[in-house]
Amino acid sequence: MDDVQVDLNRDQAMDGLEEYQKASVLAIEAKGFELKGERSGAAIFADKGAAGRRPRDTLRAIGWSKISEVADDFINGVVQHEEYAGVVNGGKGVAEYYVRVHRSLGTIQLRSLERLDWDSVERTCEHDFTPNSPISAVSTSKASGEGKTVGFHVNSRKEKICVELSLASQTAEFLTSSWSFMTDHLIGRGVRDYSLKVFFDRGVDAAKVAETSLDIVSRIIFELDIRNGISLILSPRERVRFSFDAPSETPRIRFPKVKLPREVAALFSFASETLDNPPYVFLSYYQVLENFLPLAHRRDALKVLQRELRDPFFDENKDSTLIKLLNSIDRTKQVSEEDQLKLLLRDFVRPDKLIEFFGSTEMKHFESKGPIVGVPEISMHPKSDPLSTQVAKRVYALRNRIVHAKDDPKYGSIPVLLPRSAEAGSLKPDVALARLLATEVLINGQD
């Protein structure tokens, strides 16, 4: 089991249990987990059928005193949320979402949260909740080390829904937390996470619990931000942190020869600061491209004018040829941003670089059934549009999905691409493509 030590094996651990604990173990095992033994007074389970993963990555822990609570949730049909770190319990009518504060505001935000008093809120609901015990990381007094429970429980009589901020439940921790986090927590080093919990009346459809709870959580996060100055962030189920492949041969460092505007260099560099937010990375590279759109447009307009002026039949003394020239100028003024992008990629990006990129990339991502909806596919088929045109169409459509959030029926089939969504977590190939395009344009636009 890698370097993980378990104090007792399954049989030894089961021998010393109460009957209700044994029943709880069997209920959890029936959901795809296997008791491996015990460590630090906690039951250690492993995921069944987790081939290809490191043994330690399949391990989960739960204190024996809480095992019946977790088993009860499993019996009621608890599952992990599809997009965000958290769980949905359709049987109990509860959904739970991990939340965090931005790392740069952590201390300030936690102190703001301390001022939220559990006892200051009038409770008119019948939900069974108990504030979790204080944690040392949130203390009201550094000198005394005394902690204070952070949280609130608010309800809507009209909607018959409650929202609670408190430490994450045992079941959520069991399903979503890593082994290293759990072991640190079990031996007293770890700091438990907070979650927003949404309570419905029992009997509410599980699908509605999952869908409606996310709307409620989004609303309360918004209000906490503008009313209370507390910026909470939902955690995606799969955290995305990616880097770009280093050159196969690392050249020596040289005095810079590439000439580019300072603001463009800043945009390109900013992309590397936000690698945990793929849509932001993509937009940073798109802004680099956007900076060169007027240049590409002017170059193309000049080509059009030069063709007209070089026409052997052009005569500046004839109205018909002058009108033709004016019409050509008007047409160059009416080019859309998407068409400007097509011109830019056609004239500034080397075709062989695109062919090389798609030759070394998993093309399923760029097909019509790929993970990103509402954007054109890219095909290497000879009868397709030129590769630069296909790329421009996709890049522009993806840019629109990120920046356009219009409440308009005509955009209903192409929703905005949310920054912490599953789609955002699948953007790496598109981001790598945008980085290539930005690099090519910077290199070829120096003139």
C-alpha positions as CSV (number, residue, x, y, z in Angstrom):
1,M,0.0,0.0,0.0
2,D,2.8,2.4,-1.0
3,D,4.2,4.1,2.1
4,V,0.9,4.3,4.0
5,Q,0.9,2.4,7.3
6,V,-2.4,1.0,8.7
7,D,-2.3,-0.2,12.3
8,L,-4.9,-3.1,11.9
9,N,-6.1,-5.2,9.0
10,R,-9.8,-5.5,8.2
11,D,-10.6,-8.5,10.3
12,Q,-8.8,-7.1,13.4
13,A,-10.5,-3.8,13.0
14,M,-13.9,-5.4,12.7
15,D,-13.4,-7.6,15.8
16,G,-13.4,-4.7,18.1
17,L,-16.5,-2.9,16.8
18,E,-20.0,-2.5,18.1
19,E,-22.7,-4.0,16.0
20,Y,-23.9,-0.7,14.7
21,Q,-20.4,0.1,13.6
22,K,-20.1,-3.2,11.8
23,A,-23.3,-2.5,10.1
24,S,-22.0,0.9,9.1
25,V,-18.9,-0.6,7.6
26,L,-20.9,-3.0,5.5
27,A,-23.2,-0.1,4.3
28,I,-20.2,1.9,3.2
29,E,-18.5,-1.1,1.5
30,A,-21.7,-1.7,-0.4
31,K,-21.1,1.7,-2.1
32,G,-17.8,0.8,-3.6
33,F,-15.3,1.1,-0.7
34,E,-13.3,-1.5,1.2
35,L,-12.2,-1.4,4.9
36,K,-8.5,-1.8,5.0
37,G,-7.9,-1.3,8.7
38,E,-7.5,1.4,11.3
39,R,-5.1,4.2,12.0
40,S,-5.2,6.9,14.7
41,G,-8.6,5.8,15.9
42,A,-10.1,6.1,12.4
43,A,-11.4,3.6,9.9
44,I,-9.3,3.5,6.7
45,F,-11.1,2.6,3.5
46,A,-9.9,2.2,-0.1
47,D,-11.7,2.7,-3.3
48,K,-12.6,-0.6,-5.1
49,G,-11.6,-1.0,-8.7
50,A,-9.2,2.0,-8.7
51,A,-6.7,0.4,-11.1
52,G,-4.0,2.7,-12.3
53,R,-4.1,5.1,-9.3
54,R,-1.5,5.2,-6.6
55,P,-2.6,3.2,-3.5
56,R,-2.4,6.3,-1.3
57,D,-4.7,8.2,-3.7
58,T,-7.5,5.7,-3.2
59,L,-7.6,5.9,0.6
60,R,-10.2,7.6,2.7
61,A,-10.6,7.9,6.5
62,I,-13.5,8.4,8.9
63,G,-13.5,8.5,12.7
64,W,-15.2,5.5,14.3
65,S,-17.5,7.8,16.2
66,K,-18.8,9.3,13.0
67,I,-19.0,6.2,10.9
68,S,-22.7,5.6,11.4
69,E,-23.4,9.2,10.2
70,V,-21.5,8.6,7.0
71,A,-23.2,5.2,6.5
72,D,-26.6,6.8,7.0
73,D,-25.8,9.3,4.3
74,F,-24.8,6.6,1.9
75,I,-28.1,4.7,2.6
76,N,-29.9,7.9,1.7
77,G,-28.2,8.2,-1.6
78,V,-25.4,10.7,-1.1
79,V,-23.2,11.3,-4.2
80,Q,-20.5,13.7,-5.1
81,H,-21.5,16.8,-7.1
82,E,-20.7,16.5,-10.8
83,E,-18.9,19.8,-11.2
84,Y,-18.0,21.2,-7.7
85,A,-16.3,19.8,-4.6
86,G,-19.2,18.8,-2.5
87,V,-22.0,16.3,-2.1
88,V,-25.7,16.0,-2.9
89,N,-27.9,13.9,-0.6
90,G,-31.2,13.5,-2.3
91,G,-32.7,11.3,0.4
92,K,-32.2,13.9,3.1
93,G,-32.7,16.9,0.8
94,V,-29.3,18.4,1.5
95,A,-26.6,19.7,-0.8
96,E,-23.1,20.8,0.4
97,Y,-20.4,22.8,-1.4
98,Y,-16.9,23.5,-0.3
99,V,-16.0,27.1,-0.2
100,R,-12.8,29.0,0.4
101,V,-11.5,32.5,0.5
102,H,-8.9,33.9,-1.9
103,R,-5.5,33.2,-0.5
104,S,-4.5,36.9,-0.6
105,L,-7.5,37.7,1.6
106,G,-7.5,34.7,3.8
107,T,-6.7,36.3,7.2
108,I,-8.9,39.4,6.5
109,Q,-11.8,37.3,5.3
110,L,-11.6,34.8,8.3
111,R,-11.7,37.7,10.7
112,S,-14.8,39.0,8.9
113,L,-16.4,35.6,9.2
114,E,-15.6,35.6,12.9
115,R,-18.1,38.5,13.4
116,L,-20.9,36.3,12.1
117,D,-22.6,35.1,15.3
118,W,-24.6,31.8,15.2
119,D,-26.8,33.1,18.0
120,S,-27.7,36.4,16.3
121,V,-29.9,34.8,13.7
122,E,-33.5,34.0,14.4
123,R,-34.1,30.3,13.5
124,T,-37.6,29.4,12.5
125,C,-36.8,26.2,10.6
126,E,-36.8,22.6,12.0
127,H,-33.6,21.5,10.5
128,D,-31.3,19.6,12.8
129,F,-28.0,21.3,12.8
130,T,-25.3,21.9,15.4
131,P,-22.4,24.4,15.1
132,N,-19.1,22.5,14.7
133,S,-16.4,22.8,17.3
134,P,-14.0,25.8,17.0
135,I,-10.7,25.3,15.1
136,S,-7.5,26.9,16.2
137,A,-6.9,28.5,12.8
138,V,-9.8,30.9,13.5
139,S,-9.1,32.4,16.9
140,T,-10.5,35.4,18.5
141,S,-7.5,35.9,20.7
142,K,-3.9,35.1,19.7
143,A,-2.8,35.4,23.3
144,S,-5.3,33.0,24.7
145,G,-5.6,30.8,21.7
146,E,-9.3,30.6,22.2
147,G,-11.2,29.7,19.1
148,K,-14.6,30.7,17.8
149,T,-17.0,28.7,15.6
150,V,-17.5,30.5,12.3
151,G,-20.8,30.1,10.6
152,F,-24.5,31.0,10.2
153,H,-27.8,29.3,9.5
154,V,-30.4,31.4,7.6
155,N,-33.8,30.4,6.2
156,S,-36.5,31.5,3.9
157,R,-40.1,30.7,5.0
158,K,-41.3,31.5,1.5
159,E,-38.9,29.2,-0.4
160,K,-38.8,26.7,2.5
161,I,-35.0,26.4,2.1
162,C,-32.2,27.1,4.5
163,V,-28.5,27.9,4.0
164,E,-25.8,27.1,6.5
165,L,-22.1,28.0,6.5
166,S,-20.1,25.6,8.8
167,L,-17.3,23.1,8.8
168,A,-17.6,20.5,6.1
169,S,-19.5,17.4,7.0
170,Q,-17.8,14.0,7.8
171,T,-19.4,12.5,4.7
172,A,-18.1,15.3,2.4
173,E,-14.7,14.9,3.8
174,F,-14.8,11.2,3.4
175,L,-15.8,11.4,-0.3
176,T,-13.7,14.4,-1.4
177,S,-10.6,14.8,0.8
178,S,-7.2,13.4,0.0
179,W,-5.4,10.9,2.1
180,S,-2.7,13.4,3.1
181,F,-5.3,15.9,4.2
182,M,-7.2,13.3,6.2
183,T,-4.1,12.0,8.0
184,D,-3.0,15.5,8.9
185,H,-6.5,16.1,10.3
186,L,-6.6,12.8,12.2
187,I,-3.3,13.6,14.1
188,G,-4.3,17.1,14.8
189,R,-2.3,19.1,12.2
190,G,-5.0,19.7,9.5
191,V,-7.4,22.6,9.2
192,R,-10.9,21.5,8.2
193,D,-12.6,23.1,5.3
194,Y,-15.9,25.1,5.3
195,S,-18.9,24.3,3.2
196,L,-22.2,26.0,2.4
197,K,-25.1,23.6,3.0
198,V,-28.5,24.0,1.5
199,F,-31.4,22.3,3.2
200,F,-34.7,21.4,1.6
201,D,-37.8,19.7,2.9
202,R,-37.5,15.9,2.7
203,G,-39.1,14.4,-0.3
204,V,-37.7,17.0,-2.8
205,D,-36.5,15.4,-6.0
206,A,-32.7,14.7,-5.9
207,A,-32.2,16.4,-9.3
208,K,-33.9,19.5,-8.0
209,V,-31.7,19.4,-4.9
210,A,-28.6,19.4,-7.1
211,E,-29.8,22.1,-9.5
212,T,-31.6,24.5,-7.1
213,S,-29.0,24.3,-4.4
214,L,-26.3,25.6,-6.8
215,D,-28.6,28.6,-7.7
216,I,-29.1,29.3,-3.9
217,V,-25.4,29.0,-3.2
218,S,-24.5,31.4,-6.1
219,R,-27.0,33.9,-4.7
220,I,-25.7,33.9,-1.2
221,I,-22.1,34.1,-2.3
222,F,-23.1,37.2,-4.3
223,E,-24.8,38.8,-1.3
224,L,-22.0,38.0,1.1
225,D,-19.7,39.7,-1.3
226,I,-21.7,43.0,-1.7
227,R,-23.4,43.1,1.7
228,N,-20.8,41.7,4.0
229,G,-17.5,42.1,2.2
230,I,-16.8,38.4,2.3
231,S,-15.6,36.8,-0.9
232,L,-16.2,33.1,-0.9
233,I,-15.1,30.9,-3.8
234,L,-16.7,27.6,-4.9
235,S,-14.1,24.8,-5.4
236,P,-14.3,22.8,-8.6
237,R,-14.4,19.0,-8.2
238,E,-11.2,18.7,-10.1
239,R,-8.7,21.5,-9.5
240,V,-7.0,22.5,-12.7
241,R,-3.4,23.5,-12.6
242,F,-1.5,23.0,-15.8
243,S,1.8,24.1,-17.2
244,F,3.0,24.4,-20.8
245,D,5.6,22.0,-22.2
246,A,9.1,23.2,-22.0
247,P,11.2,23.4,-25.2
248,S,12.8,20.1,-26.1
249,E,16.1,21.9,-26.2
250,T,16.5,24.8,-23.8
251,P,18.5,27.5,-25.5
252,R,20.9,29.8,-23.6
253,I,19.6,33.0,-22.2
254,R,20.2,36.0,-24.4
255,F,19.6,39.7,-24.5
256,P,16.0,40.1,-25.9
257,K,15.7,40.5,-29.6
258,V,12.0,40.3,-29.9
259,K,10.5,43.8,-29.9
260,L,7.0,44.2,-28.6
261,P,4.9,46.8,-26.8
262,R,5.2,46.6,-23.0
263,E,1.4,46.2,-22.5
264,V,1.3,43.2,-24.9
265,A,4.2,41.6,-23.0
266,A,2.3,42.2,-19.8
267,L,-0.8,40.5,-21.2
268,F,1.2,37.5,-22.4
269,S,3.0,37.2,-19.0
270,F,-0.3,37.5,-17.0
271,A,-1.5,34.3,-18.5
272,S,1.2,32.4,-16.6
273,E,0.0,34.0,-13.4
274,T,-3.5,32.5,-13.7
275,L,-2.8,28.9,-14.7
276,D,-5.5,27.7,-12.2
277,N,-8.1,29.6,-14.2
278,P,-8.1,28.4,-17.8
279,P,-10.7,30.9,-19.1
280,Y,-8.5,33.8,-17.8
281,V,-5.4,32.3,-19.4
282,F,-7.3,32.0,-22.7
283,L,-8.5,35.6,-22.6
284,S,-5.0,36.9,-21.9
285,Y,-3.7,35.2,-25.0
286,Y,-6.8,36.4,-27.0
287,Q,-6.1,40.0,-25.9
288,V,-2.6,39.6,-27.4
289,L,-4.2,38.6,-30.7
290,E,-6.8,41.4,-30.3
291,N,-4.0,44.0,-30.1
292,F,-2.8,43.1,-33.6
293,L,-6.2,43.0,-35.3
294,P,-6.0,46.6,-36.5
295,L,-2.6,45.9,-37.9
296,A,-3.8,42.9,-39.9
297,H,-6.9,44.9,-41.1
298,R,-4.8,47.8,-42.3
299,R,-2.4,45.5,-44.1
300,D,-5.2,43.8,-45.9
301,A,-6.9,47.1,-46.7
302,L,-3.6,48.3,-48.2
303,K,-3.4,45.2,-50.4
304,V,-6.9,45.8,-51.7
305,L,-6.1,49.4,-52.5
306,Q,-2.8,48.5,-54.2
307,R,-4.6,45.9,-56.4
308,E,-7.1,48.5,-57.5
309,L,-4.4,51.2,-58.2
310,R,-2.3,48.7,-60.1
311,D,-5.2,47.6,-62.3
312,P,-4.1,48.5,-65.9
313,F,-7.6,49.9,-66.5
314,F,-7.6,52.2,-63.5
315,D,-8.1,55.8,-64.6
316,E,-8.2,58.5,-61.9
317,N,-10.1,60.7,-64.4
318,K,-13.0,58.3,-64.8
319,D,-15.8,58.3,-62.2
320,S,-16.5,54.6,-62.6
321,T,-13.0,53.6,-61.5
322,L,-13.0,56.1,-58.7
323,I,-16.3,54.7,-57.4
324,K,-14.9,51.2,-57.6
325,L,-12.0,52.3,-55.5
326,L,-14.4,54.0,-53.0
327,N,-16.5,50.8,-52.8
328,S,-13.3,48.8,-52.0
329,I,-12.4,51.2,-49.2
330,D,-16.0,50.9,-47.8
331,R,-15.8,47.1,-47.8
332,T,-12.6,47.2,-45.8
333,K,-14.3,49.3,-43.1
334,Q,-17.1,46.8,-42.6
335,V,-15.0,43.8,-41.6
336,S,-16.2,42.1,-38.4
337,E,-13.8,41.2,-35.5
338,E,-14.1,37.5,-36.5
339,D,-13.1,38.3,-40.1
340,Q,-10.2,40.4,-38.8
341,L,-9.1,37.5,-36.7
342,K,-9.2,35.3,-39.8
343,L,-7.0,37.8,-41.6
344,L,-4.6,37.9,-38.7
345,L,-4.1,34.2,-38.5
346,R,-3.9,33.8,-42.2
347,D,-1.1,36.4,-42.5
348,F,0.7,36.1,-39.2
349,V,0.6,32.4,-38.3
350,R,2.8,30.0,-40.2
351,P,0.7,27.1,-41.6
352,D,3.3,24.5,-40.7
353,K,3.1,25.5,-37.1
354,L,-0.7,24.8,-37.0
355,I,-0.1,21.5,-38.8
356,E,2.6,20.6,-36.3
357,F,0.4,21.5,-33.3
358,F,-2.6,19.5,-34.4
359,G,-0.4,16.6,-35.4
360,S,0.8,16.3,-31.8
361,T,-2.6,17.0,-30.1
362,E,-5.5,14.7,-29.3
363,M,-7.9,15.8,-32.0
364,K,-10.9,14.4,-30.2
365,H,-10.9,17.5,-28.1
366,F,-11.5,19.6,-31.2
367,E,-14.2,17.5,-32.7
368,S,-17.9,18.2,-32.6
369,K,-18.4,15.8,-29.7
370,G,-15.5,17.3,-27.7
371,P,-15.9,18.6,-24.2
372,I,-16.4,22.3,-25.2
373,V,-19.9,22.9,-26.6
374,G,-21.0,25.8,-28.8
375,V,-17.8,26.2,-30.7
376,P,-16.8,25.0,-34.2
377,E,-14.8,21.8,-34.6
378,I,-11.4,21.7,-36.3
379,S,-10.7,19.1,-39.0
380,M,-7.6,18.2,-40.9
381,H,-9.8,16.9,-43.8
382,P,-8.6,18.3,-47.1
383,K,-12.0,19.5,-48.1
384,S,-12.4,21.6,-45.0
385,D,-11.9,25.3,-44.8
386,P,-8.2,26.4,-44.5
387,L,-6.8,25.5,-41.1
388,S,-6.3,29.1,-40.1
389,T,-9.9,29.9,-40.9
390,Q,-11.2,27.0,-38.8
391,V,-9.0,28.0,-35.9
392,A,-10.1,31.6,-36.1
393,K,-13.8,30.6,-36.0
394,R,-13.2,28.3,-33.0
395,V,-11.1,30.8,-31.1
396,Y,-13.6,33.7,-31.7
397,A,-16.6,31.5,-30.6
398,L,-14.8,30.4,-27.5
399,R,-13.9,34.0,-26.6
400,N,-17.6,34.9,-27.0
401,R,-18.6,32.0,-24.7
402,I,-16.3,33.4,-22.0
403,V,-17.0,37.1,-22.2
404,H,-20.7,37.2,-23.4
405,A,-23.3,36.6,-20.7
406,K,-26.3,38.0,-22.5
407,D,-29.8,37.4,-21.1
408,D,-31.1,37.0,-24.7
409,P,-33.0,34.0,-26.1
410,K,-30.8,33.9,-29.2
411,Y,-27.8,33.0,-26.9
412,G,-29.8,30.4,-25.0
413,S,-28.2,27.5,-26.8
414,I,-24.7,28.7,-26.1
415,P,-24.4,29.5,-22.4
416,V,-21.5,31.5,-20.9
417,L,-18.5,29.4,-20.0
418,L,-18.1,29.6,-16.2
419,P,-14.6,29.9,-14.8
420,R,-14.9,27.0,-12.3
421,S,-17.0,24.6,-14.4
422,A,-16.1,21.2,-15.8
423,E,-15.8,22.8,-19.3
424,A,-13.2,25.3,-17.9
425,G,-11.3,22.3,-16.6
426,S,-11.2,20.8,-20.1
427,L,-9.8,23.9,-21.8
428,K,-6.1,23.1,-21.8
429,P,-5.8,22.2,-25.5
430,D,-7.6,25.4,-26.5
431,V,-5.4,27.4,-24.2
432,A,-2.3,25.8,-25.7
433,L,-3.6,26.7,-29.2
434,A,-4.2,30.3,-28.1
435,R,-0.7,30.5,-26.7
436,L,0.8,29.2,-30.0
437,L,-1.2,31.8,-31.9
438,A,-0.2,34.6,-29.6
439,T,3.5,33.6,-29.9
440,E,3.3,33.5,-33.7
441,V,1.6,36.8,-34.0
442,L,4.1,38.5,-31.6
443,I,7.0,37.1,-33.6
444,N,5.6,38.0,-37.1
445,G,4.1,41.3,-36.1
446,Q,7.3,43.0,-35.0
447,D,7.5,45.0,-38.2
